Amino acid sequence: MNPLLRSCLSALLLCCLILVLVGGKSQVAHSPPETNSFPPEDFCKLTGTVYIETVPSFATYRVFVEPTEFAADMRIYKEEVQSFATDPGVWHFTDVRGFANFSIYLEPQPEFADFRIFYTNFRTDAGCD
């Protein structure tokens, strides 16, 4: 057998073996939470750096921005410094997907959103009730 063909077959066999051992599941950095509850149970704990997706299926969460505070599930404070976004509802927005802890899609229809947010001007108001 040709040595080049033998090495290609060996590499292919190794890849198949790794795929079988891993279970065939790809590891996506921003996979959506596996929950069927609406709103998701853990959304009140969200903190850190956020990336705004332009495609709904790429986002970890789909959120609707409420015009009034009282209709929202969570109040969000936009933190300018990434290292200070440590409390629930205090989010730092980034333009780089790789720097984000999670991603959101700004849903135009409230019926399709996982939860509703309201942007507050006060850090102490951030989070859920």
WOVEN-V595297 format. One record per residue. BURIAL is # if it has 16 or more other C-alpha atoms within 10 Angstrom, else .. Layout:
burial->BURIAL
burial->BURIAL
This chain:
burial->.
burial->.
burial->.
burial->.
burial->.
burial->.
burial->.
burial->.
burial->.
burial->.
burial->.
burial->.
burial->.
burial->.
burial->.
burial->.
burial->.
burial->.
burial->.
burial->.
burial->.
burial->.
burial->.
burial->.
burial->.
burial->.
burial->.
burial->.
burial->.
burial->#
burial->.
burial->.
burial->.
burial->.
burial->.
burial->.
burial->.
burial->.
burial->#
burial->.
burial->.
burial->.
burial->#
burial->#
burial->.
burial->#
burial->#
burial->#
burial->#
burial->#
burial->#
burial->#
burial->#
burial->.
burial->.
burial->#
burial->.
burial->#
burial->#
burial->#
burial->#
burial->#
burial->#
burial->#
burial->#
burial->#
burial->.
burial->.
burial->.
burial->.
burial->.
burial->#
burial->#
burial->#
burial->#
burial->#
burial->#
burial->#
burial->#
burial->.
burial->.
burial->#
burial->.
burial->.
burial->#
burial->.
burial->#
burial->#
burial->#
burial->#
burial->#
burial->#
burial->#
burial->#
burial->.
burial->.
burial->#
burial->.
burial->.
burial->#
burial->#
burial->#
burial->#
burial->#
burial->#
burial->#
burial->#
burial->.
burial->.
burial->.
burial->.
burial->.
burial->#
burial->#
burial->#
burial->#
burial->#
burial->#
burial->#
burial->#
burial->.
burial->.
burial->.
burial->.
burial->#
burial->#
burial->#
burial->.
burial->.
